[in-house]
Amino acid sequence: MVAPLSGELKQFVAEHVVDRHNTNSVKWDLLQDKYGDANLLAMWVADMEFKAPQAVQDALVARAQAGTFGYSFTPQSYYDAFINWQKRRHEVTLQQDWIRFDTGVVNSLYRVVNWLTEPNEKVAVLQPVYYPFTEAIEHQGRKVVSVDLLNGDQGWQIDFANLEKTFQHEDIKLLLFCSPHNPVGRIWSEAELEAVLKLCHTYGVQLVSDEIHQDFEIGKQRFTSVLKVADGAYADQVIVLNAASKTFNLAALLNSHVIIPNEKLRQSYDAFAEGQHIVEGSLLGQVATEAAYNEGEAWFDKLLAVIRYNYQYLKDTLAENVPEITVSDLQGTYLSYVDLAPIIQPEETEKFIQETCGLAVDYGAWFSPKDQTYIRLNLATSPENVQTATDRLVTQLKQKRNR
Ligand SMILES: Cc1ncc(COP(=O)(O)O)c(C=O)c1O
């Protein structure tokens, strides 16, 4: 049994969790379109039911009340807030002139593929991986080469032997790397990151690290940015994408970062960006992000505690009732990757989840063709939703097992 939520966290949940129905929410208002059933409990899409910190709401209201929304630029105070956050939370020292803006990390994934590769060239990913990684490659006529993660007694691991073999034998231009890794929830250790960076260096593969989930440290493992590995020794060879949007629930405000320490690469990116006429960030996105980084830390630490609680509930309840089901060790992100294989057949996963359990999840099949029995559950929601989803899973899995 999981202990009840503390009074402080209960209050945080009561003050921040909202019903998002009828707010044009993809997660809640498009259930009918996506799954054919508007009444499912939405545990998909990586955003949250938590209202952003009060300081973010206040900053947006104040900016809205200024009443003008003409062309704008990024103020110095924004850079200071972002650089300070990276230093404070992650011990990453950013230089201001490394930073470029975009309107979302997925947009940037598409752009880096377009910028750094030619049609038909090969881009590596480590599947299972957040599906826009492969879409960014395939939609632009490039070729996906997956060096699949290994999943054994040690949990999800990078297959270094296969990565090296692939770099050796396939002409890989680019590695799209997810850190922390969605959907398996790994925070890569510094040693793992250094091993990847060494291979990229040896074989001339450009590494792009999507670090959008960097702030979600769920267990003991601390997040290390590729910018910080070996005291920054590899910073010059990497490109990092991140944003405040996962951390503070700001995805629709369309503001993200592209960080390029190497001057030549940056010049090349700037020339590419000019050719594409890339819009630099969004005014309201930057107002919200600056307020969040400056004044949202206490809010975020409480949110993290609620997510840890939700994960513990899911993990312990499944372990107690259906111990044959494996829940991937959630180190980073707020997305739990669960394998139903011992009880559910690959071809019945969707029917079981939607029709029997009444849940909307991200299916493992979206992340890798091999993961047909996996589901990804979003834990950045109320403990009540997590408990309902977990309890439905437990009841139905037990019934199915005993049939
Ligand atoms: C790894 C990863 N990258 C990018 C995104 C989306 O980023 P954005 O909304 O900035 O496009 C997500 C959202 O789930 C994600 O998990």
The ligand as an SDF file (V2000), in Angstrom:
LIG
                    3D

 16 16  0  0  0  0  0  0  0  0999 V2000
   11.2620   13.8120  -26.4330 C   0  0  0  0  0  0  0  0  0  0  0  0
   10.2810   14.8660  -26.8310 C   0  0  0  0  0  0  0  0  0  0  0  0
   10.6570   15.8460  -27.6570 N   0  0  0  0  0  0  0  0  0  0  0  0
    9.8060   16.8260  -28.0450 C   0  0  0  0  0  0  0  0  0  0  0  0
    8.4960   16.8390  -27.5930 C   0  0  0  0  0  0  0  0  0  0  0  0
    7.5620   17.9020  -28.0520 C   0  0  0  0  0  0  0  0  0  0  0  0
    8.1620   19.1290  -28.0550 O   0  0  0  0  0  0  0  0  0  0  0  0
    7.4620   20.4080  -28.6720 P   0  0  0  0  0  0  0  0  0  0  0  0
    6.0850   20.4910  -28.1060 O   0  0  0  0  0  0  0  0  0  0  0  0
    8.3550   21.5150  -28.2310 O   0  0  0  0  0  0  0  0  0  0  0  0
    7.4540   20.2260  -30.1510 O   0  0  0  0  0  0  0  0  0  0  0  0
    8.0610   15.8270  -26.7270 C   0  0  0  0  0  0  0  0  0  0  0  0
    6.6550   15.8020  -26.2760 C   0  0  0  0  0  0  0  0  0  0  0  0
    6.1600   14.8050  -25.8470 O   0  0  0  0  0  0  0  0  0  0  0  0
    8.9730   14.8300  -26.3460 C   0  0  0  0  0  0  0  0  0  0  0  0
    8.6060   13.8310  -25.5150 O   0  0  0  0  0  0  0  0  0  0  0  0
  1  2  1  0
  2  3  1  0
  2 15  2  0
  3  4  2  0
  4  5  1  0
  5  6  1  0
  5 12  2  0
  6  7  1  0
  7  8  1  0
  8  9  2  0
  8 10  1  0
  8 11  1  0
 12 13  1  0
 12 15  1  0
 13 14  2  0
 15 16  1  0
M  END
$$$$
